[in-house]
Amino acid sequence: MTGRELPPVCIGTYTLASVWAGDPEQSKAALAHAVDQGLALFDTAHAYGRAERILGTLFADRLRRDRDSLVLCSKGGLELRDRPGAATPFVPNSRPEFLRSSLLTSLSRLGVEQLDMYLVHWFDPEVPVDEVAAAMRDFVDEGLTRAVGVSNFTVEQLTRFTATAPLDVVQVPYSLFSRDVEREILPFAQRHDVTVLGYAALAQGYLSGTFGPAPAFPSSDFRSQSPDFGGDRYAARVAATARLSDIAARHGVRLPELAVAWARSHPVTAIPIVGVQAPEHVDALRRALTIELTGADLDAIRRIVEPVPEMDFAGLVS
């Protein structure tokens, strides 16, 4: 895809720019530890402005000495607007000029002249896909990025993109509670030799195994207003995590490690994107890479998660 072998796990940086941000020094230590452990693939975005700046500052010396020691994936095409009462302040904007300005801003924040991957963050119904694809192809031709892709596109939209430009990467939600991409997206990626990055690998916290029997999110956390984190859906997922934790314990690991191992077990390997906020989270990811799930394990996991409602990411940006 980029002409390089990619690490088996991608370090996500959304938490660095969100209400989920932990201790900043611990987060920086975790990012540095990830690189030391060979997990040097980072996913960020123009919309995660603070996260890009942290990455650029933290790894400035390393990037100057050896640019290829890190694999940087960023995304553009979400515009911040004043939207009182809206669920999110971001709206899709895939106009070529906005994608270009977002890319140039990301490069500046990261302190590099070229990204390894640049993705369209969200489908924009106002801009024809062929125009978007042509713009992304231009960015490769100009040397601003080595590879391009899209996030949160349907198979029909992916097909329209590939009619105009090569598609290197797709990013999709993929976890034990978000499996619908197995029906069409993953087979498409296999047919077209497209790299898959699976975000929300821990299901926005469910697969951390730390949720109690009732939701308890601060009002500043979008989950406090999301139907995905209340009512019967919440109860069903928390009950499932208890049973999944039993399978994890049989392997001598915790639920997050099992969740990452499961995501990597699909025949069309999706590289899980996981946020880390402390060095021990990186160590857990390394343990996840050693887990060998048997056919019996996968069958047991399937029986647990099949009745659980799929998570809905469609409303995150509108």
N, C-alpha and C positions, 0 to 999 in steps of 0.2 A: 504493500500500500504506500508507505513512505520510503520504500527501499531499505527499511530497517526492521529488525525483529523487535516486536513490542513486548513490554513486560506483561505478565499474566493478569495483573490488576492495575487499574487506573486510580490515582488519588484525586478525588473530587475536592473542589475548593469552594463550593457554594456556601458552606457553613461559615467560611471566613467573612462573608459579606452579608450574613443574615442574622436573624434574632437567635439562631442556634450557636452563634460564635462563642467558643469557650475562652479560656485564658489565652491571650495572644502569644505569650512566650512559650507556653506548652504546645500550641498549634505550630509555631515555627519550628520548635524542636522536633515535632512529629514529622513535618515535611522534610527536614534535613535527614532524619533517621530513615525515612522512606528511601531517599536517594542512596544512602549508605547500604541499604538492604537490597538494592537493585530494582526498586520500584520507582522508577524515575519518569513515569508517564503521568502528566498532570492535565486535568480537565478544568478549564476556567471559562470565562465569558466576558464580553464587553459589559454586560449588565451586572457582572460581579466586580465592579470597578476596584473596590478595596482589595479584593483577592488578587487581581492581576498586579496591583502595586506591591503587595506583600511578596508575591513570587519573584517579581523583578528585583526587589531590594534584597531579599534573602539570598538569592542565587546569583547576584550580579557578578561576583568574582568568578564563579564557576562558569557562567555563561560566556564571560569574556575569554577565559582560558580555553574552554572546550565546549562550544555551543552544542555539539552532538551528545553531550553527556546527559541532557534532559530532552524529553519529548514533550512538546507543548501543544496542546489542543485548546483553541479558543473558539467562541461562537459570537456571531453578530446578528443583528436584525431584530432586536427588541429595543423599542424607543421608550424612554421615560417621559410620561406626560402627566399633567395635573388632572387627575380624575377623581374628584371627591366622591366617596361612597363606593368606588369600584373595588373589586376584590384584589386587584393588583394595579400598580401604577404603570405597568409596562403594556405596550401593544406591539404586535408584529409590524415591522417595517422592513421589507425586503427590496426597497428601491435600490438599484445598483449604487447610486451615489451614497446612500446611507450605509450599505454594506461596506463600501470602500472606506468611508470615514471611520466606521467602527473598527475595521481591521487596522487602520493606521494608528488609531488611538490605542488599541490593544498592543500593537508592536511597541509603541512608545512606553507604555506602562511596564511591559515586560523587559524592555531594554534589549530587544533583539531586532534584527532586520528581516527575519523570516520565521513564520510559524511552521510547525510540522503538519498541523491540520487546522483548517479553518472551516467552521460549519455554520450553516444558516440555523439560527436558534429555534425558529418556529415558522410554520407555514403561514404565509401572508396571502389571503385570498384576493387582495387588491393588485397583486403584481403577477403577471404571467410567469409560470415556472421556467419557460424557455429563456426569458430575460434574466431571471435569477441565475440559471445555469451558465449562461453566457458570461455574466459578470464574474462568477466564481472561476470559470475557466481562464478568464483574463488575469485573475490574481495569481494563478499558477504560472501562466506565461510570463508574467512580470517578475516572478521570483519572490513574491510576497508570502507565499505559502507553498509547501511541498505537495500538499494533498488537500482536497476539499470534500465536503459532505454536507449532510443535513440532519436535523434533529426534529423529531415529532412530525414526520411526514408519513402519509399512507403509501401503500404499494402503488396505487394509481399515480400519486404525485411523484414517487421515486421513478416510475417508468417514464413520466414526462421529462424529468430532469435528465435521465440517461439518453434521451433522444437528442440532446443538445451538447452535453458535456460528460466526460467520465466522472463516475461517482466512486469515491474511495472509501468513504466512511458513512455509516448511519448510526445515530444515537437514539436509543429508545428506552422507555422505562422497562426494566426487566428484573423481576424478583419472584419469590414464591407467591406473592399476592398480585403480581402483574405478569401474567403468562400469555396473554392473548397474542403477543408478537410471534409466538411459536407457530401460529396458523399460517401467516403469510409473509411477515417481514423477514424472519430468519431463513425460510426457504428462498426468498428472493435474494438475500445476501449470499447464500451459498451458490446459487446459480450464477451470480454476477461477480463473485469473488470480492465481496465488499466486507470491510472490517466492521464489526458490530461493537459498539460501546453501550453497555447497559446501565443506565443511571437509576438512582433510587434502589440500589441493590439491597438495602436494608429496609425498604418499604417505608421510608420517611420516619423511621424510628420503631415501627412495629417489631422488626426482626432484631432489634437490640435486646429484646427479652426483658425490658425494664418497665413496660407499661403495667399499671395496676388494673384492677377490675373496673374502674370507672375513669373516664377521661379527666385529666388534670393539666390543662395547658393554660399559660397566661394569655391575657387578652391580646398581647402583642404578637403572639404566635398564630400564624394563619390557620393552624390545625384546630384552634378553638372555634373557628367558624365553618370548618369544612365538614360536610356530611360524611366524608370518609373516616372521620375520627369521632364518631358518635353513634348512639343507637345500636341497632342490631349488627351493623357492619363492624363496629368497634368490638362488640362482645364476641362475635364469631372469630375475628382475627386474634384477639388476645387468647381465646380458648385454644386456637390452633397453635399459637406459639408455645403454649405449655406442653402440648404433645410433641411438637418439633424439638423442644429442649430435651426431651427424654432421648430422642435419637442422637442428638448432639452429645449428650452425656455418655452414650455407649461408645462414642469415638474419643472420649476424653477431652472434648472441646465444649465451647459455649455456642449458643444459638447463632450469633453473628458469623462465626466461622463456618458453621454448617450452611448458612444461607449463601455465603460466598462460594463454598465448594459446590453447592447445588447449581448455582448460576453458571459455573464453569463446566458442568457435567454434560450440558447439551451437546449433541453432535456438531451443531454449528456453534462453535465457541464464541460466546459473547464475553468480552472483557468487562468484568464488573467495575463500576465506578463507586468508590467508597470514600467517604470523608473520614479524616483522622484528626483527632484533637489532642492526642497525647502519644508519646513514643510507644506505649504499650499497645495502642490500637494497631500500630504497624506490625508489632510482633504477632498480634492475633491474625493479621492478614497472612503473614508468613506461615503460621500454623495451618491456616485454611488451605494453603496450597499443597499441604502434605496429606490431606484427607482423601481417602479413596472410598467413594460411595459405591456400595454393591448394588446389584439389581434389586435385591430385597429392600435395601435402604430406599432406593428411588421409588419403588412401588409403595412402600409405607408412607413416604412423603407425599406422593401423589394422592393417596387415599385421604390424607389429612387436609390437603389444600384444595382439592377439587370442589368441595361444597362451599368454600369461602368466597364471598364476592370479590371480583377483581377491583383493584383500585382504579379510580378515574382521574386521569391527569389532564383531560381535555379542558377543564375549567381553570387551569392554572394561569393561562393567558387568554384573554378574550377582548 
